[in-house]
Amino acid sequence: MTANPLAPPWLAVPADANALAEGVWPAGAARATGGGLDLAGVSAVELASRFGTPLYVLDESDARSRAAGIRTAFADAFAPHGAAVTVYYAGKAFLSSEVARWMADEGLGLDVASGGELAVALASGFDPARIGFHGNNKSQDELDRAIGAGIGSIVLDSELELERVAAAAARLGVVQAVRVRANSGVNAHTHDYLATSREDQKFGIALVDVPAIVARIRSVESLRFLGLHSHIGSQIFDAAGFVEAIGRLMAVHAMLLESGPVPELNIGGGFGIAYTSADRPMPMGELASALAEAVAREAERFGVHVPGISIEPGRAIIGPAGVTLYTVGTIKDVDVSVADSSAIRRYVSVDGGMSDNVRPALYGAEYSARLANRRSDASPVLARVAGKHCESGDIVVHDEYLPGDVAPGDILAVPATGAYCWSLASNYNYLGRPAVVAVANGSARLIVRRESEADLLSRDVGLSEHSATEGATR
């Protein structure tokens, strides 16, 4: 079949529009005997019927396996160099009490970036000593609560924050462990890297200013310096940017060792995943080995020991474990001019959109999709999966080949939605945020309930005051 001229160059016409691309879907995703999609042994049709759509589905075994796999890969890579590795799950990707418990079970720490994320972590029973807290504008209340709870580490993002943490720790009578977020000048945008001496961004402290900040930390009795923290970007497919940043960070690390201990180096996260069959992220074992070799090489160059290492993956753990289910509503073919001719793009509208996945609108992110309720032998057609919001940019999947007989009432599944979909969800157009369901070993359980219209109306003070007044006059 000839490709539609409206399709992007990377999107090939599939030989089978029912096939699930390897590496994009959770390990437990498969076509059932009847042709529908199963997720960890649970039918997508059953999930949609029982919990409604849109619906976020998390493959628990897949998430746990990825968490354990990353921990093992980095431990194995750094062990020959005498360095221990601590893995923090980046809660901003997706956080619930259930997922926090999965990460604790798999031996991971937890990285939080707000008082709300900290509240979920603590309420789930997560050991505060295994929690790290970062962000560029932590409030005094957030810091007081974190330090009072016995949080393991705080990433300092500015000199002002240093003073706030020091004062809070002194007031509470504790010594708080801190890291310094250092801007290496390496900024990764998927495959491209920009290396500068200073970064024009809201996060962190320029490397040239780090020694003075660390000296100030060491002069304060209520603080204990752990080491440097780095984050160079997100959705990174190879090791090059990390290796460049490690070289810069280790130079400062070695300098800081001249005046005191620097027990660790946190090289952050941002490890990429496959959203489409065209994506080729570096295998985690290879990435871990490349980073271990880079740290060891730089340590030898500067004549220092390899420090303890911390990493903060989020998307790489929870992203591929997630699938979002939608119900198809309307279908519309649009004749689009192309050079001296035209081509048809099919718009397949679903019952969600940018309120449950804003990444395509926000970042131009690409996703893929498959029919989930049945198998189809119809020829594939180029489709654009659109949401139901009042925005022309409300697109869930920009470009995908779907079976030509896709129809209202069909269930569509969009993979790799475990990260930054629920956590960025909104109530735009007064849609309630979808439920989150965990699937494992042929069973499903609700872990975050769907927001109802009653939930939305309950926050409208005008309505609650009206109801109270009306009730008082009866």
N, C-alpha and C positions, 0 to 999 in steps of 0.2 A: 504493500500500500504506500502511496506517495504521501510524504509529509505535508501537512497544511502549512502554507507559506506564512501564516501568522504565528506558528510555533517558534519558540526560541531555538537557537542552534543546538543547545545541549539536550533538548527533549526529543528522544527518538520515538518513532511509532512502535508501540509494543507488539511483539509477536502474539502475546496473550494479554489482553487488557484485564484479566483476572489475577495475573501473577503478582505475588508479593515480593518486592525487591529485597534481596538479602542485605542486611545491615541497616535497613530503614525501619523495619517493623520489629516489635518485641519478639523475643525468642519463642514465646508461646502463641504467636499468631499463625494460623494455618487455615486452609480451606477445608471445611468439613465434607463429609461424603456427599451431602446434598448440595454442595456448592457455596453455601454461606460461609461467612467468616467466623471462626472461633478464636477467642482470646483466652489463653490459659485454660482451654477446655470448656469455656462458656460461650454459648451462641450470642453473636452480636444482636440478632433479632430478639432473643430473650432479654438481653440487657436493655435494649431500647424499650421493649414492652414493659419491663418491670420498673425501670428507673426513669424513663422518658428521655427525650433528646432536646437540646444538645446534652451530651454526656461525656465527661472525662473518664476514661478507663485506664487504670494503672496495673500493669502486670507486676505483681509483687515479687515473684521469683526473679524476673528480669532485673528489676531495680536492685534487689539484694545481691544478685550475681555480679552486676556491674560494680557495685560498691566494694564488694569483696575482691573482685578482680583488679580494680585499680589499687587497692591497698596492697595486695600481693605483688603486683607488677612493680610498684615503686619500692617496696621493701626488698624484693629480690635484686633490683637494679642497684640500690645504694648499699646493700649489705657488704659486698666485696670491698667497699671503700670505708667501711667502719661507721656508717652513718645510719641512724634510725630515722624513720619517716612517720610523721603524723598526718593523717588525712582528715581534713574537715569537710563535711558536706556543706555546700553553699546553700543555705536555706532559702535564699531569695529566688532560686529557680522554682521551687515548690516546697511548701512546708505545711504539714499538718501534724497533729500529735502522733498519728499512726506512722507516718513516714519518719518522724524523728525517732520513734522506737525501732524501726527497721535499721536505721543508720547506727543506733547504739548497739543493736544486736550484732551488727557486722563489724564492730570495732572502730567505728569512725567517730571523730569529734563533730562539732556542729558550729558553723559560722553563721552569725546573725548580723543584721544590719539595721535594726530598729528595735524600739521598745516592744512593739507588737510581736515581732519574731522571737524576741527573748521571752516574752510572756508565754507563747506557745511552747517553746522549748522547756521552760521551767514547769509549766502545767503538765507536760507529758512525762515528767519525771527524769528528764535528761540531766546527767551529772553536770552542774555548773562549772566544775573544774575542767571539763572537756569542751567548753564553749568559748569561742572567740567572738569578739564584737568589733565590727568596723563600720565606717561611714564617715562622711565629711562634716556632719553637723549633729552629733549626738547631743541631746539636751542634758542639762544638769540632772533632771529627774531620771533620765535613762541611765546616766552614768552612776548616780547614787544607787539605783536599784541593782544594776549589774554588779557593782563592787560589793554592795551589801549581800548579794546572793552568793558571792564567792566565785565570780566568773574567772575562768582560767587566764584569759588574756584580753587586752584591749589594744586595738591598732590605733595609734595616734596619727591624726591627719593634719595637725597644725600645732603651732606653738601655744596658741590659746587653749587648745584641748589638753595639751600637756599640763598646763597650770590647773585646769579644771579637775583632771583626774588626780593629780597630786594632792590637791586640797581635799577632795572627797575621800581619798584613801587615808589621809592623815586624820580627817575628822572621824572616820570609822575605825581607826586604829589598825589598819592592815597595810601590808606591802603589796601593791598591785603590779603584776607582771604586764609589761607593755611591749609592743612592737612599734616600729616607725615605718609608716608607708612611704617608701622612697620612689620617686619618679625616675626611672632609669633613662628616660628619653627614648625608649623603644615603644612605639605604639603600633600594635598589630591590628590590621583591618582584614580579617580572613587570610588572604594570601600575601598581602602587601605589608611592608614594615617601614615605618618612618623613624629614623634615629636622629635625635637632636640632643642638645645639652640641657634644654629645659622644655617642659611640656606646658602648653597653654590649656590647662584643664583645672577643674575644681578639686580634684583629688590629690592628696599627697604633698610631699616636700621634695624639692629639687635635690639631687644627689650632692651638689656642692654645699648645700645648707645642712645636710644631715649630721656631720660631725659636731656642729654647735648644738644641735638639738639633743644629740646623745649625751654630750657633756652635761647639759642641763639636767637630763634624766638622772644621770649618775650622781649628780650633786644633791638630789632629793631623796631623803630617807624613805619616803612612802612609795617609791617606784623601783622596779627591778627591770632592767633592760634585757629583753630576750633576743632581739635581732631585727633585721630589716624585713619589710613586707613589700612585695611587688605584685602588680597586676598590669599586664601589658595589653589586654584586650579580650575579646570573646570570639567564639566560633573559629578557633585557630586550628589549621589543618596539618601543621608540621612543626618541627622543632626550631627552625631558624631564629625566630624572634625571641624565643626563650633563651637560646644559646647566647645571642647578642646581649640580652639583658643580664644574664648570669655573669658574663665577663665584666660588665660595668659594676654590678652589685658586689661581686667578690673583691674587687679592688678597694671599695669602701669598707667592706667587711674586714679585710686584712688590716686596713688603716685603723679601724676601731679597736681591733684586738691589741694594739700597742698600748692602749690605756685602760683595758679592762676586758672582762669576758663577753663573748658574743656567741651564746650557745647554739643559735639556730639561724636558718635562712628560710623565709617563707616565699616561695616562688609563685604563689597564687594559683589561679585556675584558668578558665577560658578554653579548655580543650574542646575541639569541635566534634560535631556528630553529623551523620548523613540525614538530610531531610528529603533528598531525592536520590534516584539511582545514579545521578551524575556526580554526587558528592563522594570524595575519597579522603576521609580523615585518616591520619596516621594511626596505625594500630597502637593500642596503649602500651604494650610491652616495648615496642620500638621507641616510642616517645620517652618512656621512663628511662630506658637505657641511654638514649641520647642526652637527656638532661643529667643523668648521673655522671656520664663521661665528661660533660662540660663542667660540672661543679668540681669533679676530681682534678681535671686538667688545670682549672684556674687555682685551685687550692695548692697544687704542686708549684705552679708558677709563682705564687706569692709566698710559698714556704709556710703554709698554715695547714691545720687539720681540716678535713671535710666536716662542716658543721652538721648538726641535726637539720633535717629538712621537713618543711610543712608544705602541703598543697591544699587547694580549696576547690575541687571539682563540684559542680552542681548539675549543669546541663548534661555532662557526659554520663551521669548516673541515672537521672530521672527522665531526661528527654526521650530517649528511645523506648522507655518503658511505657510511655503514654500514647493512647489513641483516643481521638475524639469522634464520637458518633453523631451524625446529623440525619434529619429526615428531609428528603427532597420535597420542595413545595412547587415552584413553577419552573418552567423550562422555556427558553426563548432563543431562537436563532437570529443572529445579527449578521447582516451582509456588510463586510468591511472592505474598503478599497485597498488594494495592494498593487502598487505600480500602475500598470495599464489594465489590471484585471481586478478581481475581487475574490474574497474567500469568506467562508462561514465560520463564525465563532459561536459556539453554543454556551449560553449562560444557564447554569444550573443553580438555582437559588435554594438555600437551605434555611433551617429555622434558627440559626445562630449567626455568627459573623464576628465583627470587630469587637463586640462586647465580650466574647469568649476567646478570641485570638486576634489581638491587635498587631501582632508582629508583621504581617504582610503590609498593613497600612503604615505602620511606624517605620519599618526598616526595609520594606520591599522584599521581605523574606519569602522564599519559595517553599512550597509544600507539595506533597503528592496526595492522591486519593484513589480509593477503590470502592466498587460496589460491595456492600457488606451483607446484604440479605439474600443474595443469590449469585449464581454464576451466569454469565451471558456469553453467547457465541456471536453476538452482533459485531459488526466491524467497528473499530474504535473511531471516535470523532474527537476533534479538539474541543475541549470544554474549559470554561472558567467557572469555578465554584464561587458563587457570590453569597454574601450575607443578606439579611433582611433589614438592615439599618438605612436610614435616610442619608447616605453618603455614597457618592460614586466610587470612592476608594475603598468601600467595604467589600474586600475580596478575601476569601479564605485560601483559595488555591488559584494562582494566576494562570497557570497553564498545565493541563493534564489531558491525556487521551483516555476517555471513558467509553464504555460500550455505547453504541448508537441508540440502543433502546432504553437508556436510563429514563425513568419515568417518575412522576409524582408519587410519593409514598415509599420510594426506595430508600434504603438506609445507606448513607455514604460514610466511610471510615477514612479519617485523615491521620496518618501516623506521625510519630516523633513530636507529639504535642505535650509531653510530660513537663517540659520546662517553659517557664515564662508565658504560659497561657492562662492557667487559673490565677497565678500570682499577679498578672496584669489585667485581669478581667474587670469589667465595669458594669454599671447599670444603665449604659447609654440607651436612650429610647425607652427607659423603664423596663428593660429586660432583667429578670433575675439571673444571678450567676448560676451556672449549671452545677449539678451534683458531681461528686468524685466517688468512683467505685473502685475498689481493689479486687482483682481477680487472681485466684490461685487454686491449682489442683481441682479445676472443674466447679468451683463455687465462687460466688460474688458477694461482697459485703459493702455497704455504704460507709464511707469514711468522712465525707463532707456532704451534708444535705443540700438539696437545691433550695435556692431562695424563692419564696413564694411571693405573690402579689401582696399578701398580708404583711410579709416582712418589709417590702418596699413602702407600703402605706404607713407602717407603724412608726417610721422615723419622721413622718410629716407632722410637725407639731400643730399646724393649723387643723389637721384632721382630728388629732387626739384631743385638742382643746374643744373643738366643735362637738365631739362625741361626749365629752365630759359635761359641757354646758347643756347639751340636749338631754342627757340623762338626769341632770339636776332639776330640770324644769318639768319633768314628767311626773 
